[in-house]
Amino acid sequence: GVFFQQPQQQEVPPKRQVDMVEVLSAIESLYQDELRPCGRILRKRLSERARARRRRVGSMGFQHLKETCQACPSLVVEDEAGGDWCVLLRWRPPTFVNVHDPTDSYPPQLWFDVEAFFNGPRGAEAALPGGRYACAQVLKSWGLPFLAGRSLGQVCHIVQLAISDKKILGYLNGKIVPYARSLNRAKEAAAQIRQPFEGAPEPGQNVASWLALRQCLEDLLGQPRADGRGGVPLADFKRLIRVTYKFDVSETALGYAKLSELLQDPRLQDLCAVELTPQGYTLVPNRRASTASTVRLLDHLWEEGREHDTQPAS
């Protein structure tokens, strides 16, 4: 007779058990640091605490951790944009630092000390981790006097402001470095002379003008997203324009050092707006467009044409 061998069922590895006491302790530590316990930060904190105790750090599923928190009556899990989530202690009021808040509530002396440090012999050659959280941890570990008494959440906020507002820090090769050594400064210089910072476009690609950029935005933002919300993550914007419309978007060629600032220019404000979410900047359609915006746009384009016509031939 013919015998058929039953296919062997693959064993599904058991989920890593989560110690609920340790989860609660990790969340409590984030409260003490004034950091909102979003899922990715909580998982990172659990791994840090396990390494500190020289315990084995296994892979913990993001969804499994969420389900574990949802099953605990002491916790409240809230979904956030971008697929992340946050877990809060049910009976404790949140007192977190909003690391994205552009408001500077710190004394001028702090910024004087921060700038002096990163211009000094120790800080000038610093190459810190590229994430706010890890960068703030390193700065705290250095025992800098001007950060004494500051929570980790406050130091994360200080790092953010030092990059986005104060021009004390910037990015280079995935690291946070003093502004003088950063790509941010090089882009500022390119923006002043309206030159593409990235170099020549690839074959078949053209650097987008204001008019081309508007046409791309009108089409791109008119397409519905899969989640039905509309909008494009800023991190994906240049790639989408390059792949879909065969244009390179160079913010420096249009006079800006930051893409987020370029997309808030008056020449585009009738089309789009930049919104800051917990997961980063998102470009969304501006549904509050007005006739006045269109008139201002035409004025700007007319001025741009005059400026171009009066440039000396090279």
Order of alpha helices (4+ residues) and beta strands (2+ residues): alpha-alpha-alpha-beta-beta-alpha-alpha-alpha-beta-beta-alpha-beta-alpha-beta-alpha-beta-alpha-beta-beta-alpha
